[in-house]
Amino acid sequence: MQGNAISSNDDPLPNKATFVIPAIDIIDGKCVRLTQGDYNQKIVYNSNPLEVAKQFEDAGFARLHLVDLDGAKAGTVKNWKILETITTNTKLLIDFGGGIKTQKEVEMVFNSGAFLTTVGSIAVKNEALFFEWIEIFGADKFLLAADVKEEKIAINGWAETSEISIYDFIEKYLAKGISHIFCTDVSMDGKLGGASVNLYKNILNQFPQIKLTASGGVATINDVVELKNIGCKGVIIGKAIYENRIALQDLIGIG
């Protein structure tokens, strides 16, 4: 493996600046943000994702949430080069997802230097295949994406809503050893209306042993502090950073 890939025997996270995880979403090679997963509500913030990643690293962040939105839409990974460029030129620990559908693509994600592979739709549509990946690569190498609309799992770039409860979904994969989970309330994403604190409380009350990362809706430093106080292990932030709603140094101060 190249870049920042880490074996399952290593401590997966450093000791600082890991609670806040900046997000970079990629469309056409550019850093963008969507609102509620709608590709028609796209804002381009920077045409150079590496430049953005280096800004995050220079500010003191240790992790990066990198999403291939082209891949998520196409059902196959599209932005390998951007992943490789960032892992080669930074020390950020990157979780990468978007369109991963085959074992070969999982291998390529790790060989391109990713720290974790983010899996969402495949865990809903083909759980037997995902079980195989867990056996091959280890449960600790995956970040399970639990995207929800009204507590039901959303898939395929949030274009579809299943009938699967978020709680049943987590329980199934917890039994397989998955502990890294991030949950996005799609109804809040990109709207800067505040995080779905009650949803995360409910999840943590039922599954206190998971490493839950919150995603979607964060607008203020108080949102971030509240998520940490209720027991989340991380928070993914995009739009609030890009629109300067929260200062990077304030986020670093949280850890």
VENJO-V887628 format. One record per residue. N is the residue number from 1. RES is the residue in one letter. SS is DSSP state (H for helix, E for strand, C for the rest). PHI is phi in radians with two decimals (* if undefined). Layout:
BEGIN
N:RES:SS:PHI / N:RES:SS:PHI
END
This chain:
BEGIN
1:M:C:* / 2:Q:C:-1.90 / 3:G:C:1.01 / 4:N:C:-1.76 / 5:A:C:-1.05 / 6:I:C:-2.21 / 7:S:C:-1.23 / 8:S:C:-1.18 / 9:N:C:-1.51 / 10:D:C:-1.53 / 11:D:C:-1.11 / 12:P:C:-1.27 / 13:L:C:-2.32 / 14:P:C:-1.26 / 15:N:C:-1.58 / 16:K:C:-2.46 / 17:A:C:0.96 / 18:T:C:-2.03 / 19:F:C:-1.22 / 20:V:E:-1.55 / 21:I:E:-2.09 / 22:P:E:-1.12 / 23:A:E:-2.00 / 24:I:E:-2.18 / 25:D:E:-1.83 / 26:I:E:-1.98 / 27:I:E:-2.35 / 28:D:C:0.93 / 29:G:C:1.34 / 30:K:E:-2.01 / 31:C:E:-1.45 / 32:V:E:-2.31 / 33:R:E:-2.37 / 34:L:E:-1.83 / 35:T:E:-1.93 / 36:Q:C:0.95 / 37:G:C:1.25 / 38:D:E:-1.55 / 39:Y:E:-1.15 / 40:N:E:-1.46 / 41:Q:E:-1.94 / 42:K:E:-1.92 / 43:I:E:-2.12 / 44:V:E:-1.58 / 45:Y:E:-1.78 / 46:N:E:-2.82 / 47:S:C:-1.53 / 48:N:C:-2.23 / 49:P:H:-1.03 / 50:L:H:-1.08 / 51:E:H:-1.02 / 52:V:H:-1.15 / 53:A:H:-1.05 / 54:K:H:-1.18 / 55:Q:H:-1.10 / 56:F:H:-1.13 / 57:E:H:-1.11 / 58:D:H:-1.10 / 59:A:H:-1.29 / 60:G:C:2.05 / 61:F:C:-1.32 / 62:A:C:-1.88 / 63:R:E:-2.14 / 64:L:E:-2.59 / 65:H:E:-1.77 / 66:L:E:-1.96 / 67:V:E:-2.13 / 68:D:E:-1.56 / 69:L:H:-1.22 / 70:D:H:-1.06 / 71:G:H:-1.15 / 72:A:H:-1.04 / 73:K:H:-1.31 / 74:A:H:-1.48 / 75:G:C:1.42 / 76:T:C:-2.77 / 77:V:C:-1.12 / 78:K:C:-2.03 / 79:N:C:-1.91 / 80:W:H:-1.02 / 81:K:H:-1.08 / 82:I:H:-1.18 / 83:L:H:-1.01 / 84:E:H:-1.10 / 85:T:H:-1.11 / 86:I:H:-1.25 / 87:T:H:-1.18 / 88:T:H:-1.28 / 89:N:H:-1.88 / 90:T:C:-2.43 / 91:K:C:-1.87 / 92:L:C:-1.09 / 93:L:E:-1.53 / 94:I:E:-1.88 / 95:D:E:-1.73 / 96:F:E:-2.18 / 97:G:E:-2.66 / 98:G:C:2.20 / 99:G:C:1.50 / 100:I:C:-1.30 / 101:K:C:-2.27 / 102:T:C:-2.31 / 103:Q:H:-1.07 / 104:K:H:-1.04 / 105:E:H:-1.20 / 106:V:H:-1.05 / 107:E:H:-1.05 / 108:M:H:-1.16 / 109:V:H:-1.03 / 110:F:H:-1.22 / 111:N:H:-1.16 / 112:S:C:-1.49 / 113:G:C:1.84 / 114:A:C:-1.20 / 115:F:C:-1.50 / 116:L:E:-2.31 / 117:T:E:-1.73 / 118:T:E:-1.54 / 119:V:E:-2.21 / 120:G:C:-2.29 / 121:S:H:-1.02 / 122:I:H:-1.14 / 123:A:H:-1.23 / 124:V:H:-1.60 / 125:K:H:-1.50 / 126:N:C:-2.55 / 127:E:H:-1.12 / 128:A:H:-1.07 / 129:L:H:-1.15 / 130:F:H:-1.12 / 131:F:H:-1.02 / 132:E:H:-1.08 / 133:W:H:-1.07 / 134:I:H:-1.05 / 135:E:H:-1.15 / 136:I:H:-1.33 / 137:F:H:-1.75 / 138:G:C:1.75 / 139:A:H:-1.09 / 140:D:H:-1.32 / 141:K:H:-1.71 / 142:F:E:-2.09 / 143:L:E:-1.87 / 144:L:E:-1.44 / 145:A:E:-1.55 / 146:A:E:-1.92 / 147:D:E:-1.62 / 148:V:E:-2.26 / 149:K:E:-2.22 / 150:E:C:0.92 / 151:E:C:1.17 / 152:K:E:-1.94 / 153:I:E:-1.25 / 154:A:E:-1.82 / 155:I:E:-2.38 / 156:N:C:0.93 / 157:G:C:1.11 / 158:W:C:1.24 / 159:A:C:-1.32 / 160:E:E:-2.21 / 161:T:E:-2.02 / 162:S:E:-1.51 / 163:E:E:-1.78 / 164:I:E:-1.52 / 165:S:E:-1.19 / 166:I:H:-0.99 / 167:Y:H:-1.27 / 168:D:H:-1.15 / 169:F:H:-1.07 / 170:I:H:-1.12 / 171:E:H:-1.02 / 172:K:H:-1.05 / 173:Y:H:-1.50 / 174:L:H:-1.07 / 175:A:C:-1.13 / 176:K:C:-1.64 / 177:G:C:1.75 / 178:I:C:-1.21 / 179:S:C:-2.19 / 180:H:E:-1.46 / 181:I:E:-2.34 / 182:F:E:-2.12 / 183:C:E:-2.13 / 184:T:E:-2.05 / 185:D:E:-1.46 / 186:V:C:-1.03 / 187:S:C:-1.15 / 188:M:C:-1.76 / 189:D:C:-1.10 / 190:G:C:1.31 / 191:K:C:-1.75 / 192:L:C:0.96 / 193:G:C:-1.82 / 194:G:C:1.80 / 195:A:C:-1.39 / 196:S:C:-1.48 / 197:V:H:-1.05 / 198:N:H:-1.10 / 199:L:H:-1.07 / 200:Y:H:-1.18 / 201:K:H:-1.06 / 202:N:H:-1.08 / 203:I:H:-1.12 / 204:L:H:-1.22 / 205:N:H:-1.11 / 206:Q:H:-1.47 / 207:F:C:-2.30 / 208:P:C:-1.14 / 209:Q:C:-1.45 / 210:I:C:-1.42 / 211:K:E:-1.69 / 212:L:E:-1.62 / 213:T:E:-1.90 / 214:A:E:-1.52 / 215:S:E:-2.68 / 216:G:C:1.84 / 217:G:C:1.57 / 218:V:C:-1.07 / 219:A:C:-2.23 / 220:T:C:-2.37 / 221:I:H:-1.11 / 222:N:H:-1.12 / 223:D:H:-1.04 / 224:V:H:-1.15 / 225:V:H:-1.08 / 226:E:H:-1.11 / 227:L:H:-1.11 / 228:K:H:-1.19 / 229:N:H:-1.16 / 230:I:C:-1.45 / 231:G:C:1.98 / 232:C:C:-1.10 / 233:K:C:-1.66 / 234:G:E:-2.99 / 235:V:E:-2.50 / 236:I:E:-1.60 / 237:I:E:-2.24 / 238:G:C:-2.18 / 239:K:H:-1.03 / 240:A:H:-1.09 / 241:I:H:-1.32 / 242:Y:H:-1.14 / 243:E:C:-1.73 / 244:N:C:1.01 / 245:R:C:-1.33 / 246:I:C:-2.31 / 247:A:C:-1.28 / 248:L:H:-1.01 / 249:Q:H:-1.16 / 250:D:H:-1.17 / 251:L:H:-1.22 / 252:I:H:-1.06 / 253:G:H:-1.11 / 254:I:H:-1.38 / 255:G:C:2.06
END
